[in-house]
Amino acid sequence: MIDERTEELAALYGLDLLEPAERRAFEARLEAEPELRKMVDDFQETAAAIAHAAPPRLPGVGLEARILEKIREDKIVALPKPNSANVWLPWAIAACLALACIGLYSNYTRVRTELAQAVSQNELGQVRIAALGSKLTTAPEASAVVVWDPVKRRGMVRLDHLPAPEPGRDYQLWIIDPNYKQPISAGVIQAEGSSAAMAFFAIDQPISEASKFAVSVERTGGAPAPEGPIIFISK
Amino acid sequence: MVYEILGDQRESEDALQEAFVQMWKRASTYDPVRSNVFTWAVMISRHKAIDRLRSRQRRSHASTVIADEFGAADQADFVSGREVTAQGEERIRARAALEKLPEDQRAALHLAFFSGLTHAEIAEQLTAPLGTIKARIRRGLLALRELLEKP
C-alpha cells in the first residue's frame, strides 16, 4: 500500500520536480519497489497528455533530415540490447521515430511521408514504414505500424491501444503479395492487454515490392491462411 | 510543446534534434510495457527542453510569460478540421480533460510541466505554501488520469 506522501513524491518525480537529493533517495526506492515504479510510469503517461495544451506547431523544413544527418555524421550507435534483438534495432528505431513524429507533430501524413523518404535515403536504406488503416470501430485509437525491409525480408510490427484478443484468439500479421494466391503469415502478435505490443518477423520466400500488410483475428497460435476478420490493412 | 517551453524556434528545433538523437541512442532501452511511444518521446523531448531552459537562467522571465499566457493557452484554437487525425482527436480530448480540472490544479500542472521550475519555485510563483502546491500537483495528475480514462 502506497501512502499519500509517497504518491506525492511519485507525482513530483514523474514531472522531474524533485531536488537532486530527494531524487536520488526516491530512485533508490524505485529500484526495490515495482509498485512504485508502476505508479511513476502511470503519472508520466498522464503528464505527457499535458503536452497537448501547447498549441500545435510544425518544425522548420528539413529538421527530420538534419536529425538523420546528425546521427550519421556523429556515427552515433544505438545502445545494444543484451540479446539477439540487436539486428532489429534499426527497425525499432524507425518505428519509434515514425510514431514519435505522429505524436509530436500535428500533420501525420506529411511527416510520415517525409520520414519514410528521409529514412529511405539514409542508413536504414531499403526499410519501408507502413501505417495500417484500422477497421475497428470498437477501438478507434488503435493503431498499427509495420517496418519492413523487402531485401532482407524481415521487419517488425507494433500495435498500440489494441485490447487483448478474446480467449482462444490471437492477432496475426499477414503479408499480401500479388504473386501468391494466399496471404503469407508473418506470425502471431502477442498482445496481452498492455497498451502496446511489438513483434519481429522474418519471411523465407521472396516478397514483391507491391506487398501490403494486414492484421486479422485468428485462433490461438495462428492459422495457415486468414480465417478471421481483418482489423488492420495497409493502403 | 518544446516551443511552449523554450519560446524560441531555433532553440526548440535544436532541443528536438537532441531529443531525437537521444531516442536513437536509447531506442533499445524503450520498454513498451512501461509506457507508450508518445509518452516516451514527450518525456525525452521535454527533458531536453527543460535542461536548456534551466541552463539559460531565465526562469523568472519564462515562468512569467507562461503564467501570462496560461489563460490564452486554454482558449487556443483547436487544430482545424482537416488536421483532425487520431492525434488531433487525442489533443482535443486532452485539452478538454485539462479544462475540467480545478483552476488551481491546472495552473500548478502547467507550471510543473512547462516552466522548468522546481516545486519550491512553483510555490513561490503561485504564492502558495509548498505543501499545498505538492498536493495540487498530485491531485491534479490523479484527476487528469481519471478524466483521460473516461470513454
Interface residues (C-beta under 8 A of the other chain):
Chain A: E4 E7 E8 A11 L12 G14 L15 D16 L17 L18 E19 R37 D41 D42 F43 Q44 E45 T46 A47 A48 A49 I50 A51 H52 A53 A54 P55 P56 R57 P59 G60 L63 R66 I67 K70 I71 D74 I76 V77 A78 L79 P80 K81 A85 N86 L89 A92 I93 A95 C96 L97 L99 A100 I102 G103 L104 S106 N107 Y108 T109 P140 E141 S143 R158 D160 H161 S194 S195 A196 A197 M198
Chain B: M1 Y3 E4 Q9 S12 E13 L16 Q17 F20 V21 M23 W24 K25 R26 A27 S28 T29 Y30 P32 V33 R34 S35 N36 V37 F38 T39 W40 A41 V42 M43 S45 R46 H47 I50 A73 D74 A76 D77 V79 E83 T85 A86 Q87 G88 E89 E90 R91 A94 R95 A97 L98 L109 H110 A112 F113 F114 T118 H119 A120 I122 K134 A135 I137 R138 L141 L142 L144 R145 L148
